[in-house]
């Protein structure tokens, strides 16, 4: 049985703290059945910065992510180098044949151009999966 790989970006990790405790792992199970949730180490670093220097709801959501959410996924050591976090996530996911879970519209658009499937929460707060064909 194939296990789907899903890369969680910072935006996805903040969803539970910003969307009333939404369980992102239930979303993944709904769409994919079995899956491996993966978080690149550079995303964890970004969440740590937000938990220290963020403001209001973002800071609280980042703290929740660090204390609870991240523990449910596999953290993989990865170096983003000189790239932006989004560029590094795209490469990281593509190298692993993984989905990206994000609500970041710009990242989703860039993923689509590279034929990387995404999972996101729609404005109606229902999870959706991108439907563009794989190359």
Secondary structure, DSSP 8 states (H G I E B T S, - for coil): ---EEEEE-HHHHHHHHHTTT--HHHHHHHHHSSEEEEEEHHHHHHHHHHHHH--HHHHHHHHHIIIIIGGGSEEE----TTS-HHHHHHHHHHHHT-EEE---HHHHHHHHHTT--EEEE-TTS-EEE------
